[in-house]
Amino acid sequence: QLNLINSLTIDTYQMKATMYKDIFFLLSLFSNWADAESLASNVIPKSFQALVAAKTGDTFSQVAQIKSLPIPSLEKDEALIRVLYAGINGGCETFRARGEFVFGENAEAKEPFALGAEGVGIVAAVGSDVEGYAVGDAVCFVGSAFAEYSKCKANFLWSIPEALPEYVGLAVSGLTACA
């Protein structure tokens, strides 16, 4: 029995390592995004970089690509978040890349779709009807977290005391673990 348990444990670790390897590699491409000067500035650029997929495929690394996108305009109930930390939810990103389960619509996508589910950042702008959040607030969010900026519905934001990486798993992984 012990050998079987050890074998299953090793297989599980190998599977997890394979699943995360592509994500860590691609995220390393973004390591130069935020320099001290840009983080101290409240100026919103005209464009930003994001990790997106133009189509579904077998693996995350097969479909993920870095694109320069224009800063989106906000609807009245949305906020623009300057992303500081992105959570890596390997299962979620694998399903998103393959267009499986709740991400089935990605298989039919005509436009590139965002990657990354959960993140932590600073509110950069708010729509006219957004209440409870202001520019400069630290938030945890659900949205396209593998990007320099993410446009989110205000009801998918959670106030946090400080923009720290410890909060990144609060929205998706944390709530899933409690379910």
C-alpha positions in Angstrom: 0.0 0.0 0.0 2.8 2.5 0.9 4.3 2.1 -2.6 1.0 2.7 -4.3 0.4 5.9 -2.2 3.9 7.1 -2.9 3.5 6.4 -6.6 0.2 8.3 -6.7 1.7 11.2 -4.8 4.6 11.4 -7.3 2.2 11.2 -10.2 0.2 14.1 -8.8 3.3 16.2 -8.3 4.4 15.5 -11.8 1.0 16.4 -13.2 1.0 19.7 -11.3 4.5 20.5 -12.3 3.6 20.0 -16.0 0.4 22.0 -15.7 2.2 25.0 -14.1 5.4 24.9 -16.1 3.9 26.7 -19.1 2.2 29.3 -17.0 5.4 30.2 -15.1 7.3 30.5 -18.3 4.8 32.8 -19.9 4.4 34.9 -16.8 8.2 35.4 -16.7 7.9 37.3 -20.0 6.0 40.0 -18.1 8.7 40.4 -15.4 9.6 43.9 -16.6 6.1 45.3 -16.8 6.1 47.5 -13.7 9.1 49.6 -12.9 9.2 51.9 -9.9 8.5 55.0 -11.9 5.3 53.6 -13.5 4.0 52.3 -10.2 4.4 55.7 -8.6 2.6 57.5 -11.5 -1.2 57.9 -11.7 -1.0 58.4 -15.5 -2.9 55.7 -17.4 -1.1 54.8 -20.6 -2.8 54.6 -24.0 -2.0 50.9 -24.3 -1.0 47.9 -22.2 0.3 44.4 -22.6 -1.9 41.3 -21.9 -1.7 37.6 -22.2 -4.5 36.5 -24.5 -5.5 33.5 -26.6 -6.8 33.9 -30.2 -8.1 30.3 -30.2 -8.4 27.2 -28.0 -5.8 24.5 -28.1 -4.4 21.5 -26.1 -2.2 23.5 -23.7 -1.9 26.9 -22.2 1.4 27.6 -23.8 0.1 26.6 -27.2 -2.6 29.3 -27.2 -1.2 32.1 -25.0 0.4 35.1 -26.6 1.4 38.6 -25.5 -0.6 41.4 -27.2 -0.5 45.1 -26.9 -4.1 46.4 -26.4 -5.6 49.8 -26.1 -6.8 50.9 -22.7 -10.5 50.1 -22.7 -13.2 52.6 -22.1 -15.3 51.9 -19.0 -19.0 51.3 -18.7 -20.6 53.2 -15.8 -20.4 50.1 -13.5 -16.8 49.2 -14.2 -13.3 49.9 -12.9 -9.9 49.8 -14.5 -7.4 48.0 -12.3 -3.6 48.3 -12.6 -2.6 44.7 -12.0 0.2 44.1 -9.5 -0.2 40.4 -8.8 -1.9 37.6 -10.8 -3.0 34.3 -9.3 -2.0 31.1 -11.1 -4.9 28.7 -11.1 -3.6 25.9 -13.3 -6.8 24.0 -13.7 -8.8 27.1 -14.5 -6.3 28.3 -17.1 -6.1 24.8 -18.7 -9.9 24.7 -19.0 -9.9 28.3 -20.4 -7.2 27.5 -23.0 -9.0 24.3 -24.1 -12.5 25.8 -24.1 -13.8 23.2 -21.6 -16.5 23.3 -19.0 -17.6 26.9 -18.1 -15.1 28.2 -20.7 -16.8 26.4 -23.6 -17.6 29.7 -25.3 -13.9 30.2 -25.8 -13.9 27.4 -28.5 -16.3 29.6 -30.5 -14.5 33.0 -29.8 -14.2 35.3 -32.8 -11.9 37.7 -30.8 -8.9 36.9 -28.6 -10.0 36.0 -25.1 -8.3 37.1 -21.9 -6.3 34.8 -19.7 -5.9 34.9 -15.9 -8.7 34.8 -13.4 -7.7 36.4 -10.1 -5.5 39.2 -9.2 -4.6 42.1 -6.9 -4.1 45.6 -8.0 -4.8 49.3 -7.6 -7.9 51.1 -8.9 -6.7 53.3 -11.8 -10.1 54.6 -12.9 -13.8 54.1 -12.1 -17.1 54.4 -14.1 -19.6 57.0 -13.2 -21.9 54.7 -11.1 -19.2 52.9 -9.2 -19.6 53.3 -5.4 -17.2 52.2 -2.7 -14.1 52.3 -4.8 -11.8 55.2 -5.7 -8.6 55.7 -7.7 -5.7 54.4 -5.6 -7.7 51.8 -3.6 -6.1 48.3 -3.3 -8.4 45.6 -4.5 -8.6 41.9 -5.2 -10.5 41.2 -8.4 -11.8 38.6 -10.8 -11.0 39.3 -14.4 -8.2 39.2 -17.0 -5.4 39.1 -14.4 -2.6 38.2 -16.9 -2.4 41.8 -18.0 -1.0 45.1 -17.0 -4.6 46.5 -16.7 -7.9 44.8 -16.3 -11.4 46.1 -16.8 -13.7 44.7 -14.2 -17.3 45.0 -13.1 -17.3 46.7 -9.7 -19.2 43.9 -8.2 -16.2 41.6 -8.9 -13.9 43.8 -6.7 -13.1 43.3 -3.1 -11.4 46.0 -1.0 -8.2 44.9 0.7 -6.0 46.8 3.2 -3.0 46.8 1.0 -2.0 45.4 -2.5 0.0 42.4 -1.4 0.4 39.0 -3.1 -1.1 37.2 -0.1 -4.5 38.4 -1.2 -4.3 37.2 -4.8 -6.1 33.9 -4.2 -8.9 35.4 -2.2 -11.5 35.7 -4.9 -11.4 32.4 -6.9 -9.2 29.9 -5.1 -10.2 31.0 -1.6 -13.9 30.9 -2.2 -13.7 27.6 -4.0 -11.8 26.1 -1.1 -14.6 27.2 1.2 -17.4 25.9 -1.0 
